[in-house]
Amino acid sequence: MLSIRRGLQVLAFVGTLLVGTVALVLIVSQTAWFRDWLRRFVVRESKQYLNGELSIGGLTGNLLFGIGLTDVAVDVSGQRVVAVKALQVDYSVFQILSSGIVIDDIKLVSPNIVLERDANGWNLGRLVKKQAEEADRKGPGRPISLPSIELTDGTVTIDDKVGSNSYRLPSHIDGLHLKGRFEYAPVHYTIGVDDLRFRGTAPDLTLQQLAGGLSLRDDNLYLDKLNVRTGESAVSVDGVIEQYLKTPVLKLAVKGHASLPELARVAPAVDGYDLKPEFTVTVNGPADRLGLDLVRAHKERVDLSRAI
């Protein structure tokens, strides 16, 4: 009985010590000194993941359960590529220590992004450092879980110095809104989009909603019930693009309706066609020998299997 009593006393002492430690951390976390230390810590740790310089204007919250950031910016080679008015991040440090990087909720207010493409590719594509590797993809070595991401009132400036004869990107996007999630397990990516919309100009294009899922596994790109709706068109895509970095093999089911005059603003190849077709298409085969099976709106079946 004496040993049991002593054991209970030890457990009570350890429990009291833990509660006191947590209480002390919570008290210290509300001080200006701690917030400044945490801000500098986040900036310093970001160098493990970013090929750029992170800056944070202000910080609220505590280290254990979440933080709020204001005036967040990322500069690459002296150029500001990302600026966010406010960022709220909710998490549990205990879950992060046991399960990897798990962020319960992320909210971004008024982000401003500058996208540029040159001969070396898109600037944001070089923002995250490469670490772990699978096939032709690399990424951080620890799992990352972001189950709730919300972005409101965003703007994007696009400067495509390379350009393309097959498409034109809007030079400016505003009213950007996103609700989604992201999961990463070295090196598999899964992106879920509940709602993405924006207004693009020069050329004009309004995305009323994009929803669905994208995932990368073993160099295969999976499209899970991806639905896209603009002002005059709506398309849904489901299936997989195998070996998308090498010789892509498409296995897709596509259906919807499209306004070619609307699409001509961003796709010059359909300019001059005043058509608004409805379609159901099955795509199967390598990109250089693509087989298509098209069903017209009135259900007459037309076999278009041929080399493209």
Secondary structure by P-SEA (a helix, b strand, c coil): caaaaaaaaaaaaaaaaaaaaaaaaaaaaacaaaaaaaaaaaaaaccccccbbbbbcccccccccccccccccccccccccbbbcbbbbbbbaaaaacccccccbbbbcbbbbbbbbccccccccccccccccccccccccbbbbbcbbbbcbbbbbbbccccccccccccccccbbbbbbbbbcccbbbbbbcccccccccccccccccccbbbbcccbbbbcbbbbbcccbbbbbbbbbcccccccccccccccccccccccccccccccccccccbbbbbbccccbbbbbbbccccccccccccc
